[in-house]
Every structure is written in structure tokens, then in C-alpha cells.
Amino acid sequence: MKECFDFGTVYYISDTYEEGVKITLVKNNYMKDMEERPDKVVLPEKINGNTVTRIGEEAFFNYECEELFLPIKVKLDPRAFHRSLIAKIHIPGVKMIPSNCFAESYLKELADCNDVICVEEKAFLFTTELESFEWFPNCSTIPRKCFAFSGINYISNINNVSFISIDAFRGSRLKEIDIPDKCSLSSGCFSYTPISKISAGESLTLNTSEFVGCKCEKIKLIGCERVVLHVVPHTLPNEDIFEVGFDSVLVKIPKPPF
């Protein structure tokens, strides 16, 4: 049963089902108090005595506020915050961020997010206001197109990341990254970015297909004693774009395109 609840500056439409309450639509209530953009909004943990357990697809489409607090352990549907206009979102107890969850949104910061263990593809696609990001400590994979075409220029806290997937940062503003030991990189993960600095451990393996269309003259490889570069034809106009220190070794290995 769908019901509408008025909470002053916002109103909710929810759907009660077996597991609890799913929020299906959240809208600004401009007509009630004429506020243009609420500051802090706390989503209720219960509605009519039933626990809020899920945020539905596109529930926050075009919704505006500066800071939003979700109920603890709520589940998010794909595209839950697609095109939302929320600058900061608290997601305590959330374990999974589904596909396109924050795509094309105004998101600048996620908070209370240390419980996240899984992120699906395109989660932060086209989040142009997202300038930096602290990755989730218990999530080992940055998935396909996770930050593609976003505003992110730096990502931290990726010490436990073992896999950066296809096109993970494609077309973003990423300038530098610290790659953990034994972390695998996929095709196009840094393509069409201005990346100019990569830090890593003693050894690092790269593939020119990971850097297609990079918008920089040089990419400095810091802290690497040995860099193995697999050169795929026609993926970079200049394979000498990589620069290592005087005491480092760069080994180029020709690789067929198929």
C-alpha cells in the first residue's frame, strides 16, 4: 500500500511490504514553507510504526538538500540517488552500493560508509561535483565505470583494493593514484584522464591499453624499482609518456593487439 507522509520541508511516498517500508519518492515541499534548499534532512527510521528498510529506484530524483541522513542498515536499490541534488549523504550500515546508485547526481561526499563491502558498476558515473573520494576499507574491487566521467581527481584509502576494473576512472579528472601491491588493472581504467602521477610498491605492471587518450605529457611512476610495461599497438600515441626515477628499471614488452 502506497502512502504519502508530510514532514515539513519534504514529503515521502512509501510502500509497505513484508520486510518493512520502502521509500519510493522523496520531494521538496516548497509550497509549505517556501524554503529553496533544506540544510539537514533526517529520513525517519519508522513510518506508522514500520521500519524503513529500503530506498527505491530513483526515490531521490531531483530532490534537493545539503545533507541527508539515512536510517541505519537501509538497503539501496539501483539508481536510488540517480540525478539527486544532495551534496552529502550519510549511509550508516549500508553494505552494498548497487549499480548507478549515485549516477549523474550532485554528490560531493559520502559519510558513515565504512560498512560497505560491495560496489556495483557505474555507481558514481557522471558525479561531476565529486572531487575526491575515500574508498571503502572493506571493499576490494573498484568496479567497471565506477567513477567514469566524474569530477574525482584523487582517491585515497585503497590499500585493500586488489582489482581496478575496466574503465573504472574513464574520462574522470583523476590526476594521481597510489596503487597497492598485487593490485590488478584492467583495460581503459585510466583512459581519457589527466593522470600524471602513479605511486606503487617495488614492482608495477602496466598495459598501455589502460591509458588510452590520457591528457598529459608525462606520467611519473613513483616508488617503483621495476616497471613492466606491456605495449599494445595503437593504444598510445607515445609510449615514452611514462617516466621513472634514475634508479628504476622500465621494461617494455611488445604485445599483439589481440
LOPAMAR-770659 format. One record per atom (N, C-alpha, C): z, y, x. Coordinates in Angstrom, 1 decimal, decimal comma. Example, Ala and Ser with C-alpha at 12.3 -4.5 7.8 and 13.67 -1.06 7.14 Angstrom:
2
- pz_py_px
- 7,8_-5,7_13,2;
- 7,8_-4,5_12,3;
- 7,8_-3,3_13,2;
- 7,1_-2,2_12,8;
- 7,1_-1,1_13,7;
- 7,9_0,0_12,9;
END
This chain:
258
- pz_py_px
- 0,0_-1,2_0,8;
- 0,0_0,0_0,0;
- 0,0_1,3_0,9;
- -1,0_2,1_0,7;
- -1,0_3,3_1,4;
- -0,3_4,5_0,7;
- 0,5_5,2_1,5;
- 1,3_6,3_1,0;
- 1,2_7,5_1,9;
- 1,4_8,7_1,4;
- 1,3_9,9_2,2;
- 2,7_10,5_2,3;
- 3,2_10,9_3,5;
- 4,5_11,4_3,7;
- 4,4_12,8_4,4;
- 5,1_13,8_3,8;
- 5,0_15,1_4,4;
- 6,3_15,4_5,2;
- 6,0_15,8_6,5;
- 7,1_16,1_7,4;
- 7,0_17,5_8,0;
- 6,7_18,4_7,1;
- 6,6_19,8_7,5;
- 5,3_20,2_8,2;
- 5,4_20,3_9,5;
- 4,1_20,7_10,2;
- 3,1_19,6_10,3;
- 3,4_18,4_10,0;
- 2,5_17,3_10,0;
- 2,6_16,4_8,7;
- 1,6_15,7_8,3;
- 1,8_14,7_7,3;
- 1,1_13,4_7,7;
- 1,7_12,3_7,2;
- 1,2_11,0_7,7;
- 0,7_10,2_6,5;
- -0,3_9,4_6,7;
- -0,7_8,4_5,7;
- -0,4_7,1_6,4;
- 0,4_6,2_5,7;
- 0,8_4,9_6,3;
- 0,4_3,8_5,4;
- 0,4_2,6_6,0;
- 0,1_1,4_5,3;
- 1,2_0,4_5,6;
- 1,9_-0,1_4,6;
- 3,0_-1,0_4,8;
- 2,4_-2,5_4,8;
- 2,7_-3,2_5,8;
- 2,2_-4,6_5,8;
- 3,3_-5,5_6,3;
- 3,1_-6,8_6,6;
- 4,1_-7,7_6,8;
- 5,0_-7,3_8,0;
- 4,4_-6,8_9,1;
- 5,1_-6,6_10,3;
- 5,9_-5,2_10,3;
- 5,5_-4,4_9,3;
- 6,2_-3,1_9,2;
- 5,2_-2,0_8,7;
- 5,3_-0,8_9,3;
- 4,4_0,3_8,8;
- 3,4_0,6_9,9;
- 2,1_0,7_9,5;
- 1,1_1,2_10,3;
- 0,7_2,6_10,0;
- 0,7_3,5_10,9;
- 0,3_4,9_10,7;
- -1,2_4,9_10,8;
- -1,9_5,3_9,7;
- -3,3_5,2_9,7;
- -4,0_6,6_9,8;
- -3,2_7,7_9,5;
- -3,8_9,0_9,6;
- -2,7_10,0_9,8;
- -2,8_10,9_10,8;
- -1,9_12,0_11,0;
- -2,7_13,3_11,1;
- -2,2_14,3_10,3;
- -3,0_15,5_10,2;
- -2,0_16,7_10,3;
- -2,5_17,8_10,9;
- -1,7_19,0_10,9;
- -1,6_19,6_9,5;
- -0,4_20,0_9,1;
- -0,2_20,6_7,8;
- -0,2_22,1_7,9;
- -1,4_22,7_8,2;
- -1,5_24,1_8,4;
- -1,1_24,9_7,1;
- -1,4_24,4_5,9;
- -1,2_25,1_4,7;
- 0,2_25,4_4,4;
- 1,1_24,5_4,9;
- 2,6_24,7_4,6;
- 3,3_25,8_5,3;
- 3,1_25,9_6,6;
- 3,9_26,9_7,4;
- 3,0_27,7_8,3;
- 1,7_27,5_8,2;
- 0,7_28,4_8,9;
- 0,8_28,3_10,4;
- 1,4_27,3_11,0;
- 1,5_27,2_12,4;
- 0,2_26,7_12,9;
- -0,3_27,2_14,1;
- -1,5_26,8_14,6;
- -1,5_25,5_15,4;
- -0,4_25,3_16,2;
- -0,3_24,2_17,1;
- 1,2_23,8_17,3;
- 1,7_22,7_16,7;
- 3,1_22,4_16,9;
- 3,4_22,2_18,3;
- 4,7_22,4_18,7;
- 5,1_22,2_20,1;
- 5,5_20,7_20,3;
- 6,6_20,3_19,8;
- 7,0_18,9_20,0;
- 7,1_18,2_18,6;
- 6,5_17,0_18,5;
- 6,5_16,3_17,3;
- 7,0_14,9_17,6;
- 8,0_14,4_16,8;
- 8,6_13,1_16,9;
- 8,2_12,2_15,8;
- 7,4_11,2_16,0;
- 7,0_10,3_14,9;
- 8,2_9,5_14,5;
- 8,5_9,4_13,2;
- 9,7_8,7_12,7;
- 9,6_7,2_13,1;
- 10,8_6,6_13,4;
- 10,9_5,2_13,6;
- 10,8_4,4_12,4;
- 11,2_5,0_11,3;
- 11,2_4,3_10,0;
- 10,6_5,2_8,9;
- 9,9_4,6_8,0;
- 9,4_5,4_6,8;
- 9,8_4,5_5,6;
- 10,5_5,1_4,7;
- 11,0_4,4_3,5;
- 11,8_3,1_3,8;
- 12,5_3,2_4,9;
- 13,3_2,1_5,4;
- 12,6_1,0_6,1;
- 11,2_1,1_6,3;
- 10,4_0,2_7,0;
- 10,1_0,7_8,4;
- 10,2_-0,2_9,4;
- 10,0_0,2_10,8;
- 8,5_0,5_11,1;
- 8,2_1,6_11,8;
- 6,9_1,9_12,2;
- 6,5_1,0_13,4;
- 5,6_0,2_13,3;
- 5,3_-0,8_14,3;
- 3,9_-0,6_14,9;
- 3,0_0,1_14,3;
- 1,6_0,2_14,7;
- 1,0_1,5_14,5;
- 0,1_1,9_15,4;
- -0,7_3,1_15,3;
- -2,1_2,7_15,1;
- -2,7_3,0_14,0;
- -4,1_2,5_13,6;
- -5,2_3,2_14,4;
- -6,4_2,7_14,2;
- -7,6_3,2_14,9;
- -7,9_4,7_14,4;
- -8,0_5,5_15,4;
- -8,3_7,0_15,1;
- -7,3_7,6_14,2;
- -6,1_7,2_14,3;
- -5,0_7,7_13,5;
- -4,7_9,2_13,8;
- -5,0_9,6_15,1;
- -4,7_11,0_15,5;
- -6,0_11,8_15,8;
- -7,1_11,3_15,2;
- -8,4_12,0_15,3;
- -8,2_13,5_15,0;
- -8,5_14,4_15,9;
- -8,4_15,9_15,8;
- -7,0_16,4_15,5;
- -6,0_15,6_15,6;
- -4,6_16,1_15,4;
- -4,2_16,9_16,6;
- -3,6_18,0_16,4;
- -3,1_19,0_17,4;
- -1,6_19,0_17,6;
- -1,1_18,9_18,8;
- 0,3_19,2_19,1;
- 0,4_19,2_20,7;
- 1,4_19,9_21,2;
- 1,6_20,0_22,6;
- 2,2_18,7_23,2;
- 3,2_18,1_22,4;
- 3,9_16,9_23,0;
- 4,2_16,0_21,8;
- 3,9_14,7_21,9;
- 4,2_13,7_20,9;
- 5,1_12,6_21,4;
- 6,1_12,2_20,6;
- 7,0_11,1_20,9;
- 6,7_10,0_19,9;
- 6,3_8,8_20,5;
- 6,0_7,7_19,6;
- 7,3_6,8_19,5;
- 7,5_6,1_18,4;
- 8,6_5,1_18,3;
- 8,6_4,1_19,4;
- 9,7_3,6_19,8;
- 9,7_2,6_20,9;
- 9,0_1,3_20,5;
- 8,3_0,7_21,4;
- 7,6_-0,6_21,3;
- 6,6_-0,6_20,2;
- 6,0_0,6_19,8;
- 5,0_0,6_18,8;
- 3,7_0,0_19,4;
- 2,9_-0,6_18,6;
- 1,6_-1,2_19,1;
- 0,5_-0,2_18,8;
- -0,5_-0,1_19,7;
- -1,6_0,8_19,6;
- -2,9_0,0_19,3;
- -3,6_0,5_18,3;
- -4,9_-0,1_18,0;
- -6,0_0,6_18,9;
- -7,1_-0,1_19,1;
- -8,2_0,6_19,9;
- -8,6_1,9_19,2;
- -8,8_2,9_20,1;
- -9,2_4,3_19,7;
- -8,1_5,0_18,9;
- -6,9_4,6_19,1;
- -5,8_5,2_18,4;
- -5,7_6,7_18,5;
- -6,0_7,2_19,8;
- -5,9_8,6_20,0;
- -7,3_9,2_20,4;
- -8,3_8,5_19,9;
- -9,7_9,0_20,2;
- -9,9_10,4_19,6;
- -10,3_11,3_20,5;
- -10,5_12,7_20,2;
- -9,3_13,4_19,6;
- -8,1_12,9_20,0;
- -6,9_13,7_19,6;
- -6,8_14,9_20,5;
- -6,0_15,9_20,0;
- -5,8_17,1_20,7;
- -4,4_17,3_21,1;
- -3,8_16,2_21,7;
- -2,4_16,2_22,1;
- -2,4_16,2_23,7;
- -1,6_17,2_24,2;
- -1,5_17,3_25,6;
- -0,7_16,3_26,3;
- 0,5_15,9_25,8;
- 1,4_15,0_26,4;
- 1,9_14,0_25,4;
- 1,9_12,7_25,7;
- 2,2_11,6_24,8;
- 3,3_10,7_25,4;
- 4,4_10,5_24,8;
- 5,4_9,5_25,2;
- 5,2_8,2_24,5;
- 5,1_7,1_25,3;
- 4,8_5,8_24,7;
- 5,8_4,7_25,2;
- 7,1_4,9_24,9;
- 8,2_4,0_25,4;
- 8,0_2,6_24,8;
- 8,1_1,6_25,7;
- 8,0_0,2_25,2;
- 6,6_-0,3_25,0;
- 5,6_0,6_25,1;
- 4,2_0,1_24,8;
- 3,8_-0,8_26,0;
- 3,3_-2,0_25,6;
- 2,9_-3,0_26,7;
- 1,4_-3,0_26,9;
- 0,6_-2,7_25,9;
- -0,9_-2,7_26,1;
- -1,5_-1,4_25,6;
- -2,4_-0,9_26,5;
- -3,3_0,2_26,1;
- -4,7_-0,4_25,8;
- -5,1_-0,4_24,5;
- -6,3_-1,0_24,2;
- -7,6_-0,2_24,5;
- -8,7_-0,7_24,3;
- -10,0_-0,1_24,7;
- -10,2_1,2_23,9;
- -10,7_2,2_24,7;
- -11,0_3,6_24,1;
- -9,7_4,2_23,5;
- -8,6_3,8_23,9;
- -7,3_4,3_23,2;
- -7,2_5,8_23,3;
- -7,5_6,4_24,4;
- -7,4_7,9_24,6;
- -8,8_8,5_24,8;
- -9,8_7,8_24,6;
- -11,2_8,3_24,9;
- -11,5_9,6_24,2;
- -12,1_10,5_25,0;
- -12,5_11,9_24,6;
- -11,4_12,7_24,0;
- -10,2_12,4_24,4;
- -9,0_13,2_23,9;
- -8,7_14,3_24,9;
- -7,7_15,2_24,4;
- -7,2_16,3_25,2;
- -6,1_16,0_26,1;
- -5,8_14,7_26,3;
- -4,6_14,2_27,0;
- -4,6_14,8_28,4;
- -3,4_15,3_28,8;
- -3,1_15,7_30,1;
- -2,1_14,9_30,8;
- -1,2_14,2_30,1;
- -0,1_13,5_30,7;
- 0,4_12,4_29,7;
- 0,7_11,2_30,3;
- 1,4_10,1_29,6;
- 2,8_10,0_30,2;
- 3,8_9,8_29,3;
- 5,2_9,7_29,8;
- 5,8_8,5_29,2;
- 6,9_8,0_29,8;
- 7,7_6,8_29,3;
- 6,8_5,6_29,2;
- 6,0_5,4_30,2;
- 4,9_4,4_30,1;
- 5,1_3,2_31,2;
- 6,3_3,0_31,7;
- 6,5_2,0_32,7;
- 6,4_0,6_32,2;
- 6,4_0,4_30,9;
- 6,4_-1,0_30,3;
- 4,9_-1,5_30,1;
- 3,9_-0,7_30,4;
- 2,6_-1,1_30,2;
- 2,2_-2,1_31,3;
- 1,7_-3,3_30,8;
- 1,3_-4,4_31,7;
- -0,2_-4,6_31,6;
- -0,9_-4,1_30,6;
- -2,3_-4,3_30,4;
- -3,1_-3,1_29,9;
- -4,2_-2,8_30,5;
- -5,0_-1,7_30,1;
- -6,4_-2,2_29,9;
- -7,0_-2,0_28,7;
- -8,4_-2,4_28,4;
- -9,4_-1,4_28,8;
- -10,7_-1,8_28,8;
- -11,8_-0,9_29,3;
- -11,9_0,4_28,5;
- -12,3_1,4_29,2;
- -12,6_2,7_28,7;
- -11,4_3,4_28,1;
- -10,2_3,0_28,5;
- -9,0_3,6_27,9;
- -8,9_5,1_28,0;
- -9,4_5,7_29,1;
- -9,3_7,1_29,3;
- -10,7_7,7_29,5;
- -11,7_7,1_28,9;
- -13,0_7,6_29,0;
- -13,2_9,1_28,5;
- -13,8_9,9_29,3;
- -14,1_11,3_28,9;
- -12,8_12,1_28,6;
- -11,7_11,8_29,3;
- -10,5_12,6_29,1;
- -10,6_13,7_30,1;
- -11,3_14,8_29,8;
- -11,7_15,8_30,8;
- -10,5_16,7_31,2;
- -9,4_16,7_30,4;
- -8,2_17,5_30,8;
- -7,3_16,8_31,7;
- -7,5_15,5_31,9;
- -6,6_14,6_32,7;
- -6,9_14,8_34,2;
- -6,1_15,6_34,9;
- -6,4_15,9_36,3;
- -5,8_15,0_37,3;
- -4,7_14,4_37,1;
- -4,1_13,5_38,0;
- -3,4_12,4_37,1;
- -3,1_11,2_37,7;
- -2,5_10,2_36,9;
- -1,7_9,3_37,8;
- -0,5_8,9_37,3;
- 0,4_8,0_37,9;
- 0,2_6,6_37,2;
- -0,3_5,7_38,0;
- -0,7_4,4_37,4;
- 0,6_3,6_37,0;
- 0,4_2,6_36,1;
- 1,5_1,8_35,6;
- 1,9_0,8_36,6;
- 3,2_0,7_37,0;
- 3,7_-0,1_38,1;
- 3,5_-1,6_37,9;
- 3,4_-2,0_36,6;
- 3,3_-3,5_36,4;
- 1,9_-3,9_35,9;
- 0,9_-3,0_36,1;
- -0,5_-3,3_35,7;
- -1,3_-3,5_37,0;
- -1,9_-4,6_37,2;
- -2,6_-4,9_38,4;
- -4,1_-4,6_38,4;
- -4,7_-4,3_37,3;
- -6,1_-4,1_37,2;
- -6,4_-2,7_36,6;
- -7,3_-1,9_37,3;
- -7,9_-0,7_36,7;
- -9,2_-1,2_36,1;
- -9,3_-1,2_34,8;
- -10,4_-1,9_34,1;
- -11,7_-1,1_34,1;
- -12,8_-1,7_33,6;
- -14,1_-1,2_33,5;
- -14,1_0,2_32,8;
- -14,7_1,2_33,5;
- -14,9_2,5_33,0;
- -13,5_3,1_32,5;
- -12,5_2,7_33,1;
- -11,1_3,2_32,7;
- -11,0_4,7_32,6;
- -11,4_5,4_33,8;
- -11,4_6,8_33,9;
- -12,8_7,4_34,0;
- -13,8_6,7_33,5;
- -15,1_7,2_33,7;
- -15,3_8,6_33,0;
- -15,9_9,5_33,7;
- -16,3_10,9_33,2;
- -15,0_11,6_32,8;
- -13,9_11,3_33,4;
- -12,6_12,0_33,1;
- -12,5_13,2_34,2;
- -11,4_14,0_34,0;
- -11,1_15,1_34,9;
- -10,3_14,6_36,0;
- -9,9_13,4_36,1;
- -9,0_12,9_37,2;
- -9,5_13,1_38,6;
- -8,7_13,8_39,4;
- -9,1_14,0_40,8;
- -8,2_13,2_41,8;
- -7,1_12,7_41,3;
- -6,2_11,9_42,2;
- -5,4_10,9_41,3;
- -5,3_9,7_41,8;
- -4,4_8,7_41,1;
- -3,4_8,1_42,1;
- -2,2_8,0_41,7;
- -1,1_7,5_42,5;
- -0,4_6,3_41,9;
- 0,5_5,7_42,7;
- 1,3_4,5_42,3;
- 0,4_3,3_42,0;
- -0,6_3,1_42,8;
- -1,5_1,9_42,6;
- -1,2_0,8_43,7;
- 0,0_0,8_44,2;
- 0,4_-0,2_45,3;
- 0,2_-1,6_44,8;
- 0,4_-1,9_43,5;
- 0,3_-3,2_43,0;
- -1,0_-3,6_42,4;
- -2,0_-2,7_42,5;
- -3,3_-2,9_42,0;
- -4,1_-3,8_42,9;
- -4,6_-4,9_42,3;
- -5,4_-5,9_43,1;
- -6,9_-5,9_42,7;
- -7,3_-5,1_41,7;
- -8,7_-5,1_41,3;
- -9,0_-3,8_40,6;
- -10,0_-3,1_41,2;
- -10,6_-1,9_40,6;
- -12,0_-2,3_40,0;
- -12,2_-2,2_38,7;
- -13,3_-2,9_38,1;
- -14,6_-2,0_38,1;
- -15,6_-2,5_37,5;
- -16,9_-1,8_37,5;
- -16,8_-0,4_36,9;
- -17,4_0,6_37,6;
- -17,5_1,9_37,1;
- -16,1_2,5_36,7;
- -15,0_2,1_37,3;
- -13,7_2,5_36,9;
- -13,5_4,0_36,9;
- -14,1_4,7_37,9;
- -14,0_6,1_38,1;
- -15,3_6,8_38,0;
- -16,3_6,1_37,5;
- -17,7_6,7_37,4;
- -17,7_8,1_36,8;
- -18,3_9,0_37,5;
- -18,6_10,3_37,0;
- -17,3_11,2_36,8;
- -16,2_10,7_37,4;
- -14,9_11,5_37,3;
- -14,9_12,5_38,4;
- -13,8_13,2_38,5;
- -13,7_14,2_39,6;
- -12,8_13,7_40,8;
- -12,7_12,4_40,9;
- -11,9_11,8_41,9;
- -12,3_12,2_43,3;
- -11,3_12,7_44,1;
- -11,6_13,2_45,4;
- -11,0_12,3_46,5;
- -9,9_11,7_46,2;
- -9,3_10,8_47,2;
- -8,5_9,7_46,5;
- -8,3_8,6_47,3;
- -7,6_7,4_46,7;
- -7,0_6,6_47,9;
- -5,8_6,0_47,7;
- -5,2_5,1_48,6;
- -5,4_3,7_48,1;
- -6,2_2,9_48,8;
- -6,5_1,6_48,3;
- -5,5_0,6_48,9;
- -4,8_-0,2_48,1;
- -3,8_-1,1_48,6;
- -4,4_-2,3_49,3;
- -3,6_-3,0_50,1;
- -4,1_-4,2_50,8;
- -4,5_-5,2_49,8;
- -5,5_-6,0_50,1;
- -6,1_-7,1_49,3;
- -6,5_-6,6_47,9;
- -6,9_-5,4_47,8;
- -7,5_-4,9_46,5;
- -9,0_-5,0_46,5;
- -9,5_-5,6_45,5;
- -11,0_-5,8_45,4;
- -11,6_-4,7_44,7;
- -12,8_-4,2_45,1;
- -13,5_-3,1_44,5;
- -14,8_-3,7_43,9;
- -15,2_-3,1_42,8;
- -16,4_-3,5_42,1;
- -17,5_-2,5_42,1;
- -18,7_-2,9_41,8;
- -19,9_-2,1_41,8;
- -19,7_-0,8_41,0;
- -20,1_0,3_41,6;
- -20,0_1,6_40,8;
- -18,7_2,2_40,6;
- -17,6_1,6_41,2;
- -16,3_2,1_40,8;
- -16,0_3,5_41,2;
- -16,7_4,0_42,3;
- -16,6_5,4_42,7;
- -17,9_6,2_42,5;
- -18,8_5,7_41,8;
- -20,2_6,3_41,7;
- -20,1_7,6_41,0;
- -21,0_8,5_41,5;
- -21,1_9,9_40,9;
- -19,8_10,7_40,9;
- -18,9_10,4_41,9;
- -17,7_11,2_42,1;
- -17,8_12,0_43,4;
- -16,9_13,0_43,5;
- -16,9_13,8_44,8;
- -16,0_13,2_45,8;
- -15,7_11,9_45,7;
- -14,7_11,3_46,6;
- -15,1_11,6_48,1;
- -14,0_12,0_48,8;
- -14,3_12,4_50,2;
- -13,2_11,8_51,2;
- -12,2_11,1_50,6;
- -11,2_10,5_51,4;
- -10,6_9,2_50,9;
- -10,6_8,2_51,7;
- -10,1_6,9_51,3;
- -9,1_6,4_52,3;
- -7,9_6,2_51,9;
- -6,9_5,6_52,8;
- -6,7_4,2_52,5;
- -6,4_3,4_53,5;
- -6,2_1,9_53,3;
- -5,4_1,4_54,5;
- -5,2_0,1_54,4;
- -4,4_-0,6_55,5;
- -5,2_-0,9_56,7;
- -4,9_-1,9_57,4;
- -5,5_-2,2_58,7;
- -7,0_-2,5_58,6;
- -7,4_-3,2_57,5;
- -8,8_-3,6_57,3;
- -9,2_-3,2_55,9;
- -10,5_-2,9_55,7;
- -11,0_-2,5_54,5;
- -12,5_-3,0_54,3;
- -12,8_-3,5_53,2;
- -14,2_-4,0_52,9;
- -14,8_-3,2_51,8;
- -15,9_-2,6_52,1;
- -16,6_-1,7_51,1;
- -18,0_-2,2_50,9;
- -18,6_-1,7_49,8;
- -20,0_-2,0_49,5;
- -20,7_-0,7_49,1;
- -21,9_-0,4_49,6;
- -22,5_0,9_49,3;
- -22,8_1,0_47,8;
- -22,8_-0,1_47,0;
- -23,1_0,0_45,6;
- -21,9_0,6_44,8;
- -20,8_0,6_45,5;
- -19,6_1,2_44,9;
- -19,6_2,8_44,9;
- -20,6_3,3_45,7;
- -20,6_4,8_45,9;
- -21,9_5,4_45,5;
- -22,7_4,8_44,6;
- -24,0_5,3_44,2;
- -23,8_6,8_43,6;
- -24,6_7,7_44,1;
- -24,6_9,0_43,6;
- -23,4_9,9_43,9;
- -22,7_9,5_45,0;
- -21,5_10,3_45,4;
- -21,9_11,7_45,8;
- -21,1_12,6_45,4;
- -21,4_14,0_45,5;
- -20,6_14,6_46,7;
- -20,8_14,1_47,9;
- -20,1_14,6_49,1;
- -20,9_14,3_50,3;
- -20,7_15,1_51,4;
- -21,4_14,9_52,6;
- -20,9_13,8_53,4;
- -19,5_13,7_53,5;
- -18,8_12,6_54,2;
- -17,7_12,0_53,4;
- -17,4_10,8_53,7;
- -16,2_10,1_53,1;
- -15,4_9,6_54,3;
- -14,2_10,3_54,4;
- -13,4_9,9_55,6;
- -12,5_8,7_55,2;
- -12,5_7,7_56,1;
- -11,8_6,5_55,9;
- -10,6_6,5_56,9;
- -9,4_6,7_56,2;
- -8,1_7,0_57,0;
- -7,3_5,7_57,1;
- -6,7_5,5_58,3;
- -5,7_4,4_58,5;
- -6,3_3,0_58,6;
- -7,6_2,9_58,7;
- -8,3_1,6_58,8;
- -8,7_1,3_60,2;
- -8,2_0,2_60,8;
- -8,6_-0,2_62,1;
- -10,0_-0,8_62,1;
- -10,3_-1,5_61,0;
- -11,6_-2,2_60,9;
- -12,1_-2,0_59,5;
- -13,4_-1,5_59,4;
- -14,0_-1,3_58,1;
- -15,3_-2,2_58,1;
- -15,4_-3,0_57,1;
- -16,6_-3,8_56,9;
- -17,4_-3,2_55,8;
- -18,6_-2,8_56,1;
- -19,4_-2,1_55,1;
- -20,7_-2,9_54,7;
- -20,8_-3,4_53,5;
- -21,9_-4,2_53,1;
- -23,0_-3,2_52,6;
- -24,1_-3,1_53,2;
- -25,1_-2,1_52,9;
- -26,2_-2,7_52,0;
- -26,2_-2,3_50,7;
- -27,2_-2,7_49,7;
- -28,3_-1,7_49,7;
- -29,6_-2,1_49,9;
- -30,7_-1,2_49,9;
- -30,8_-0,3_48,7;
- -31,1_1,0_48,9;
- -31,4_1,9_47,9;
- -30,2_2,3_47,0;
- -29,0_2,0_47,5;
- -27,8_2,4_46,7;
- -27,2_3,8_47,2;
- -27,5_4,1_48,5;
- -27,1_5,4_49,0;
- -28,2_6,0_49,8;
- -28,4_7,3_49,7;
- -29,5_7,9_50,5;
- -29,2_8,0_52,0;
- -27,8_7,9_52,3;
- -27,4_8,0_53,7;
- -26,2_7,1_53,9;
- -26,4_6,0_54,5;
- -25,3_5,0_54,8;
- -24,4_5,5_55,8;
- -24,7_6,6_56,5;
- -23,8_7,2_57,5;
- -22,9_8,2_56,9;
- -22,7_8,1_55,6;
- -21,8_9,0_54,9;
- -20,4_8,7_55,3;
- -20,1_7,5_55,7;
- -18,7_7,0_56,0;
- -18,3_7,4_57,4;
- -17,1_8,0_57,5;
- -16,6_8,5_58,8;
- -15,3_7,8_59,1;
- -15,2_7,2_60,3;
- -13,9_6,5_60,7;
- -13,4_7,3_61,9;
- -12,1_7,0_62,2;
- -11,5_7,6_63,4;
- -12,0_7,0_64,7;
- -11,7_7,7_65,8;
- -12,3_7,3_67,1;
- -11,8_5,9_67,5;
- -10,6_5,5_67,0;
- -10,0_4,2_67,4;
- -10,3_3,1_66,3;
- -11,2_3,4_65,4;
- -11,5_2,4_64,3;
- -12,9_1,8_64,6;
- -13,1_0,7_63,9;
- -14,4_0,0_64,1;
- -15,1_-0,1_62,7;
- -16,3_0,3_62,6;
- -17,1_0,2_61,4;
- -18,2_-0,8_61,6;
- -18,2_-1,9_60,9;
- -19,2_-3,0_61,0;
- -20,1_-2,9_59,7;
- -21,4_-2,7_59,9;
- -22,3_-2,7_58,8;
- -23,0_-4,0_58,7;
- -23,0_-4,5_57,5;
- -23,7_-5,8_57,2;
- -24,7_-5,6_56,2;
- -26,0_-5,8_56,5;
- -27,1_-5,7_55,6;
- -27,0_-6,7_54,5;
- -27,2_-6,3_53,2;
- -27,1_-7,2_52,1;
- -28,3_-7,1_51,2;
- -28,9_-8,2_50,8;
- -30,1_-8,0_49,8;
- -29,6_-7,5_48,5;
- -30,5_-6,8_47,8;
- -30,1_-6,2_46,5;
- -29,8_-7,2_45,4;
- -30,2_-8,5_45,6;
- -29,9_-9,4_44,5;
- -29,1_-10,6_45,1;
END
